[in-house]
Amino acid sequence: MSTPASIVFSGARGAFGELAARKHFGEDADIAPVLGFDAVFNAVRQKKASFGVVPIENSLGGSVHQNYDLLLDSRLYITAEIFLQVNHFLLAKPGTSIDAVRRVFSHPQALSQCARFLKRHPRMRPVESENTALAAKSVSEDNCHDTAAIASSRAAEDFGLRILSPQIQDRDDNVTRFLVISRDQSVKNSAPRKTSIVFSLKNTPGVLFKALGVFALRDIDLFKIESRPIHGKGFEYLFYLDCRGDIKDEVVKNAISHLKEITTFYRLLGSYDIGV
């Protein structure tokens, strides 16, 4: 990235990360691509960008585990969440017909989200790429007329590709949740808030029940809890948890204080406005 931007995302122009960033920050925001999710975190951590936008889960494909790990390692904060409706399009160079396509490039999650379409076209072989927009870019630059990409309609505009088939995802309720990451915590305002934390627990009977109980006892709504293995520690786990409320709210502070009595590790990932 030659000129630092205010906001970075992974991939290339037309990636869903860019669409999410522009939905949140506006069409005129200073937004630039970097290569890889780790590069997004590094750009923010090294003060080359103020914010990064990364996917964390999809309503069909589930969690993006790499970004959970990067979030923990980076020590950055979640400052916002963005929900983006994801529509996939089959894109190819002008002059390529759908019957001629033999290879379809895209991110593994995008390929899985379009499994029914690919099953109906058995001559199309799915090929994994690092990013949907990078897949579109590679198709636009190759010399073949039997390749296509699954990406956004914006990627078609950015790379001069033609839409061979629109909205080919298996379901219309295909939504990806993105996180905005920053070096600083977000400022509390009047909007409903969500708090994300990560912790590990002592190995004692009923300890997970007790951990969840600190929230249930205070009628704190839990949005999600997910376990991830602790690297280098065999079958020991970290728990990522999202709950309603701000870390500055008295009831949430009391719940966290109670939780810390049974944790071996705890970190606040951020309090932020609930996305729409």
C-alpha positions as a Markdown table, in Angstrom:
| # | Residue | x | y | z |
|---|---|---|---|---|
| 1 | Met | 0.0 | 0.0 | 0.0 |
| 2 | Ser | 2.0 | 3.0 | -1.2 |
| 3 | Thr | -0.3 | 5.7 | 0.2 |
| 4 | Pro | -1.8 | 5.0 | 3.6 |
| 5 | Ala | -5.6 | 5.1 | 3.6 |
| 6 | Ser | -8.0 | 5.7 | 6.4 |
| 7 | Ile | -9.8 | 2.4 | 6.0 |
| 8 | Val | -8.4 | -0.9 | 4.6 |
| 9 | Phe | -10.0 | -4.2 | 3.5 |
| 10 | Ser | -8.6 | -7.5 | 2.1 |
| 11 | Gly | -8.6 | -8.2 | -1.6 |
| 12 | Ala | -9.1 | -5.9 | -4.5 |
| 13 | Arg | -11.6 | -3.3 | -5.7 |
| 14 | Gly | -15.1 | -4.7 | -5.8 |
| 15 | Ala | -14.6 | -7.1 | -2.8 |
| 16 | Phe | -17.4 | -7.5 | -0.4 |
| 17 | Gly | -15.1 | -6.0 | 2.2 |
| 18 | Glu | -15.1 | -2.7 | 0.2 |
| 19 | Leu | -18.8 | -2.8 | -0.1 |
| 20 | Ala | -19.2 | -3.2 | 3.7 |
| 21 | Ala | -16.7 | -0.4 | 4.3 |
| 22 | Arg | -18.5 | 2.0 | 2.0 |
| 23 | Lys | -21.9 | 1.0 | 3.6 |
| 24 | His | -20.5 | 2.0 | 7.0 |
| 25 | Phe | -18.1 | 4.9 | 6.2 |
| 26 | Gly | -19.8 | 6.3 | 3.0 |
| 27 | Glu | -19.0 | 6.3 | -0.7 |
| 28 | Asp | -16.5 | 9.1 | -0.4 |
| 29 | Ala | -14.4 | 7.6 | 2.3 |
| 30 | Asp | -10.7 | 6.9 | 1.8 |
| 31 | Ile | -10.7 | 3.2 | 1.4 |
| 32 | Ala | -8.0 | 0.9 | -0.1 |
| 33 | Pro | -7.3 | -2.8 | -0.5 |
| 34 | Val | -4.5 | -4.8 | 1.0 |
| 35 | Leu | -3.5 | -8.4 | 0.3 |
| 36 | Gly | -4.8 | -10.7 | 3.0 |
| 37 | Phe | -6.6 | -10.4 | 6.3 |
| 38 | Asp | -3.3 | -10.4 | 8.2 |
| 39 | Ala | -2.4 | -7.3 | 6.2 |
| 40 | Val | -5.5 | -5.5 | 7.3 |
| 41 | Phe | -4.7 | -6.1 | 11.0 |
| 42 | Asn | -1.0 | -5.2 | 10.4 |
| 43 | Ala | -1.9 | -1.9 | 8.7 |
| 44 | Val | -4.1 | -0.8 | 11.6 |
| 45 | Arg | -1.7 | -2.0 | 14.2 |
| 46 | Gln | 1.2 | -0.3 | 12.5 |
| 47 | Lys | -0.7 | 3.0 | 12.1 |
| 48 | Lys | -0.8 | 2.8 | 8.3 |
| 49 | Ala | -4.6 | 2.9 | 8.5 |
| 50 | Ser | -7.1 | 4.1 | 11.1 |
| 51 | Phe | -9.6 | 1.3 | 10.6 |
| 52 | Gly | -9.8 | -2.1 | 9.0 |
| 53 | Val | -12.9 | -4.0 | 7.8 |
| 54 | Val | -12.9 | -7.8 | 8.0 |
| 55 | Pro | -15.6 | -10.5 | 7.7 |
| 56 | Ile | -16.2 | -12.5 | 10.9 |
| 57 | Glu | -19.2 | -14.8 | 10.0 |
| 58 | Asn | -21.6 | -15.6 | 7.3 |
| 59 | Ser | -25.2 | -16.7 | 7.7 |
| 60 | Leu | -24.6 | -19.7 | 5.4 |
| 61 | Gly | -20.9 | -20.5 | 5.7 |
| 62 | Gly | -20.4 | -19.8 | 9.4 |
| 63 | Ser | -17.4 | -18.2 | 11.1 |
| 64 | Val | -14.2 | -16.9 | 9.6 |
| 65 | His | -11.9 | -18.5 | 12.1 |
| 66 | Gln | -8.7 | -16.9 | 10.8 |
| 67 | Asn | -10.0 | -13.5 | 11.8 |
| 68 | Tyr | -11.0 | -14.6 | 15.3 |
| 69 | Asp | -7.3 | -15.7 | 15.7 |
| 70 | Leu | -6.0 | -12.4 | 14.2 |
| 71 | Leu | -8.3 | -10.4 | 16.4 |
| 72 | Leu | -6.9 | -12.0 | 19.5 |
| 73 | Asp | -3.2 | -11.7 | 18.4 |
| 74 | Ser | -3.4 | -8.1 | 17.2 |
| 75 | Arg | -4.8 | -6.6 | 20.4 |
| 76 | Leu | -7.0 | -4.3 | 18.4 |
| 77 | Tyr | -10.6 | -3.4 | 19.3 |
| 78 | Ile | -13.9 | -4.0 | 17.5 |
| 79 | Thr | -15.5 | -0.5 | 17.1 |
| 80 | Ala | -18.4 | -1.4 | 14.8 |
| 81 | Glu | -20.2 | -4.3 | 13.1 |
| 82 | Ile | -21.7 | -4.2 | 9.6 |
| 83 | Phe | -24.3 | -6.6 | 8.1 |
| 84 | Leu | -24.0 | -6.9 | 4.4 |
| 85 | Gln | -26.4 | -8.7 | 2.1 |
| 86 | Val | -24.2 | -10.8 | -0.2 |
| 87 | Asn | -25.3 | -11.4 | -3.8 |
| 88 | His | -23.0 | -13.5 | -6.0 |
| 89 | Phe | -22.7 | -13.1 | -9.8 |
| 90 | Leu | -21.0 | -15.3 | -12.3 |
| 91 | Leu | -18.6 | -13.0 | -14.2 |
| 92 | Ala | -16.5 | -13.5 | -17.4 |
| 93 | Lys | -14.7 | -11.6 | -20.0 |
| 94 | Pro | -16.9 | -10.1 | -22.8 |
| 95 | Gly | -17.3 | -12.8 | -25.5 |
| 96 | Thr | -17.2 | -15.7 | -23.1 |
| 97 | Ser | -20.4 | -17.7 | -23.1 |
| 98 | Ile | -21.8 | -19.6 | -20.1 |
| 99 | Asp | -21.6 | -22.9 | -22.0 |
| 100 | Ala | -17.8 | -22.3 | -22.6 |
| 101 | Val | -16.9 | -21.9 | -18.9 |
| 102 | Arg | -14.9 | -24.8 | -17.5 |
| 103 | Arg | -13.2 | -23.2 | -14.4 |
| 104 | Val | -14.8 | -20.9 | -11.9 |
| 105 | Phe | -12.6 | -19.0 | -9.5 |
| 106 | Ser | -13.7 | -17.6 | -6.1 |
| 107 | His | -13.2 | -17.6 | -2.4 |
| 108 | Pro | -14.0 | -21.0 | -0.8 |
| 109 | Gln | -17.0 | -19.6 | 1.1 |
| 110 | Ala | -18.4 | -18.0 | -2.0 |
| 111 | Leu | -18.0 | -21.3 | -3.9 |
| 112 | Ser | -19.8 | -23.1 | -1.1 |
| 113 | Gln | -22.6 | -20.5 | -1.0 |
| 114 | Cys | -23.2 | -21.2 | -4.7 |
| 115 | Ala | -23.0 | -25.0 | -4.5 |
| 116 | Arg | -26.4 | -25.6 | -6.1 |
| 117 | Phe | -25.6 | -23.4 | -9.2 |
| 118 | Leu | -22.3 | -25.3 | -9.6 |
| 119 | Lys | -24.1 | -28.6 | -9.3 |
| 120 | Arg | -26.4 | -27.6 | -12.1 |
| 121 | His | -23.3 | -26.9 | -14.2 |
| 122 | Pro | -21.1 | -30.0 | -13.7 |
| 123 | Arg | -18.7 | -28.9 | -16.4 |
| 124 | Met | -17.7 | -25.9 | -14.3 |
| 125 | Arg | -14.8 | -26.9 | -12.0 |
| 126 | Pro | -14.6 | -24.7 | -8.9 |
| 127 | Val | -11.1 | -23.3 | -8.2 |
| 128 | Glu | -10.3 | -21.6 | -4.8 |
| 129 | Ser | -9.0 | -18.1 | -4.7 |
| 130 | Glu | -7.9 | -15.9 | -1.8 |
| 131 | Asn | -10.7 | -13.4 | -2.4 |
| 132 | Thr | -13.8 | -12.9 | -4.7 |
| 133 | Ala | -12.5 | -9.7 | -6.2 |
| 134 | Leu | -9.0 | -11.1 | -6.7 |
| 135 | Ala | -10.7 | -13.9 | -8.6 |
| 136 | Ala | -12.5 | -11.5 | -10.8 |
| 137 | Lys | -9.3 | -9.6 | -11.4 |
| 138 | Ser | -7.4 | -12.7 | -12.4 |
| 139 | Val | -10.1 | -13.7 | -14.8 |
| 140 | Ser | -10.0 | -10.3 | -16.4 |
| 141 | Glu | -6.2 | -10.5 | -16.9 |
| 142 | Asp | -5.9 | -14.1 | -18.2 |
| 143 | Asn | -5.9 | -15.0 | -21.9 |
| 144 | Cys | -8.5 | -17.8 | -21.5 |
| 145 | His | -12.1 | -17.7 | -22.6 |
| 146 | Asp | -13.2 | -20.7 | -20.5 |
| 147 | Thr | -12.8 | -19.1 | -17.1 |
| 148 | Ala | -15.2 | -17.2 | -14.9 |
| 149 | Ala | -15.3 | -15.8 | -11.4 |
| 150 | Ile | -18.0 | -15.6 | -8.7 |
| 151 | Ala | -17.9 | -12.1 | -7.2 |
| 152 | Ser | -20.0 | -9.0 | -6.7 |
| 153 | Ser | -21.6 | -6.9 | -9.5 |
| 154 | Arg | -19.2 | -4.1 | -8.5 |
| 155 | Ala | -16.3 | -6.3 | -9.3 |
| 156 | Ala | -17.8 | -6.7 | -12.8 |
| 157 | Glu | -17.7 | -2.9 | -13.2 |
| 158 | Asp | -14.2 | -2.5 | -11.8 |
| 159 | Phe | -12.6 | -5.2 | -14.0 |
| 160 | Gly | -14.6 | -4.9 | -17.2 |
| 161 | Leu | -16.3 | -8.3 | -16.9 |
| 162 | Arg | -19.8 | -9.3 | -18.1 |
| 163 | Ile | -22.4 | -10.8 | -15.8 |
| 164 | Leu | -23.2 | -14.3 | -17.2 |
| 165 | Ser | -25.7 | -15.2 | -14.4 |
| 166 | Pro | -26.9 | -12.9 | -11.6 |
| 167 | Gln | -27.6 | -13.8 | -8.0 |
| 168 | Ile | -26.4 | -17.4 | -8.1 |
| 169 | Gln | -26.1 | -17.9 | -4.3 |
| 170 | Asp | -28.1 | -20.8 | -2.8 |
| 171 | Arg | -30.3 | -18.6 | -0.6 |
| 172 | Asp | -31.4 | -15.0 | -0.7 |
| 173 | Asp | -30.8 | -14.6 | 3.0 |
| 174 | Asn | -27.0 | -14.7 | 2.5 |
| 175 | Val | -25.6 | -12.1 | 4.9 |
| 176 | Thr | -22.0 | -11.5 | 6.1 |
| 177 | Arg | -21.2 | -9.9 | 9.3 |
| 178 | Phe | -18.1 | -7.6 | 9.1 |
| 179 | Leu | -16.2 | -6.1 | 11.9 |
| 180 | Val | -14.5 | -2.6 | 12.0 |
| 181 | Ile | -11.3 | -2.8 | 13.9 |
| 182 | Ser | -9.2 | 0.0 | 15.4 |
| 183 | Arg | -6.4 | 0.7 | 17.8 |
| 184 | Asp | -8.8 | 2.6 | 20.1 |
| 185 | Gln | -12.1 | 1.6 | 21.7 |
| 186 | Ser | -15.3 | 3.1 | 20.3 |
| 187 | Val | -17.1 | 5.9 | 22.1 |
| 188 | Lys | -20.4 | 5.0 | 23.7 |
| 189 | Asn | -23.5 | 6.7 | 22.3 |
| 190 | Ser | -27.2 | 6.3 | 22.7 |
| 191 | Ala | -27.5 | 3.4 | 20.3 |
| 192 | Pro | -28.0 | -0.2 | 21.6 |
| 193 | Arg | -24.6 | -1.7 | 22.2 |
| 194 | Lys | -22.9 | -5.1 | 22.0 |
| 195 | Thr | -19.8 | -6.2 | 23.9 |
| 196 | Ser | -17.4 | -8.9 | 22.7 |
| 197 | Ile | -14.9 | -10.7 | 25.0 |
| 198 | Val | -12.6 | -13.7 | 24.8 |
| 199 | Phe | -11.7 | -15.9 | 27.8 |
| 200 | Ser | -10.4 | -19.3 | 28.9 |
| 201 | Leu | -11.7 | -21.2 | 31.9 |
| 202 | Lys | -10.3 | -23.3 | 34.8 |
| 203 | Asn | -10.7 | -27.0 | 34.1 |
| 204 | Thr | -13.3 | -27.8 | 36.8 |
| 205 | Pro | -16.7 | -29.5 | 36.6 |
| 206 | Gly | -19.5 | -27.2 | 35.5 |
| 207 | Val | -17.3 | -24.2 | 34.8 |
| 208 | Leu | -18.8 | -23.3 | 31.5 |
| 209 | Phe | -22.3 | -23.4 | 33.1 |
| 210 | Lys | -21.0 | -21.1 | 35.8 |
| 211 | Ala | -19.5 | -18.8 | 33.1 |
| 212 | Leu | -22.8 | -18.4 | 31.2 |
| 213 | Gly | -24.6 | -18.1 | 34.5 |
| 214 | Val | -23.0 | -14.8 | 35.4 |
| 215 | Phe | -24.9 | -13.3 | 32.4 |
| 216 | Ala | -28.1 | -15.2 | 33.0 |
| 217 | Leu | -28.3 | -14.1 | 36.6 |
| 218 | Arg | -28.3 | -10.5 | 35.4 |
| 219 | Asp | -30.7 | -11.0 | 32.4 |
| 220 | Ile | -27.9 | -10.1 | 30.0 |
| 221 | Asp | -28.8 | -11.4 | 26.5 |
| 222 | Leu | -26.1 | -13.5 | 24.8 |
| 223 | Phe | -25.9 | -13.2 | 21.0 |
| 224 | Lys | -23.2 | -15.8 | 20.4 |
| 225 | Ile | -20.5 | -18.0 | 22.0 |
| 226 | Glu | -17.9 | -19.8 | 20.1 |
| 227 | Ser | -14.9 | -21.9 | 21.1 |
| 228 | Arg | -11.5 | -21.9 | 19.4 |
| 229 | Pro | -8.5 | -24.1 | 20.3 |
| 230 | Ile | -5.6 | -22.5 | 22.1 |
| 231 | His | -2.6 | -22.9 | 19.9 |
| 232 | Gly | 0.1 | -25.1 | 21.4 |
| 233 | Lys | -2.1 | -26.3 | 24.3 |
| 234 | Gly | -3.8 | -29.4 | 22.8 |
| 235 | Phe | -7.5 | -29.6 | 23.5 |
| 236 | Glu | -7.8 | -26.4 | 25.6 |
| 237 | Tyr | -10.1 | -23.7 | 24.4 |
| 238 | Leu | -10.8 | -20.0 | 24.2 |
| 239 | Phe | -14.4 | -18.8 | 24.3 |
| 240 | Tyr | -15.5 | -15.8 | 22.2 |
| 241 | Leu | -18.7 | -14.3 | 23.6 |
| 242 | Asp | -21.0 | -11.5 | 22.4 |
| 243 | Cys | -23.5 | -10.0 | 24.8 |
| 244 | Arg | -25.9 | -7.1 | 24.9 |
| 245 | Gly | -24.7 | -4.0 | 26.6 |
| 246 | Asp | -21.7 | -1.8 | 27.0 |
| 247 | Ile | -18.6 | -2.6 | 29.1 |
| 248 | Lys | -19.2 | 0.7 | 31.0 |
| 249 | Asp | -22.8 | -0.4 | 32.0 |
| 250 | Glu | -22.8 | -1.4 | 35.6 |
| 251 | Val | -24.6 | -4.7 | 35.0 |
| 252 | Val | -22.1 | -5.7 | 32.4 |
| 253 | Lys | -19.2 | -4.7 | 34.5 |
| 254 | Asn | -20.5 | -6.8 | 37.4 |
| 255 | Ala | -21.0 | -9.8 | 35.2 |
| 256 | Ile | -17.4 | -9.5 | 33.8 |
| 257 | Ser | -16.0 | -9.1 | 37.3 |
| 258 | His | -17.9 | -12.3 | 38.4 |
| 259 | Leu | -16.7 | -14.1 | 35.3 |
| 260 | Lys | -13.0 | -13.2 | 36.0 |
| 261 | Glu | -13.2 | -15.3 | 39.2 |
| 262 | Ile | -13.3 | -18.5 | 37.1 |
| 263 | Thr | -11.1 | -17.5 | 34.1 |
| 264 | Thr | -7.5 | -18.2 | 33.4 |
| 265 | Phe | -7.4 | -15.6 | 30.7 |
| 266 | Tyr | -9.7 | -12.6 | 29.8 |
| 267 | Arg | -9.6 | -9.8 | 27.2 |
| 268 | Leu | -12.1 | -7.2 | 26.1 |
| 269 | Leu | -12.4 | -7.2 | 22.3 |
| 270 | Gly | -14.7 | -4.1 | 22.2 |
| 271 | Ser | -18.1 | -2.5 | 22.9 |
| 272 | Tyr | -19.8 | -1.1 | 19.9 |
| 273 | Asp | -23.2 | -0.2 | 18.3 |
| 274 | Ile | -25.3 | -3.2 | 17.2 |
| 275 | Gly | -25.2 | -3.4 | 13.4 |
| 276 | Val | -28.1 | -3.3 | 11.0 |
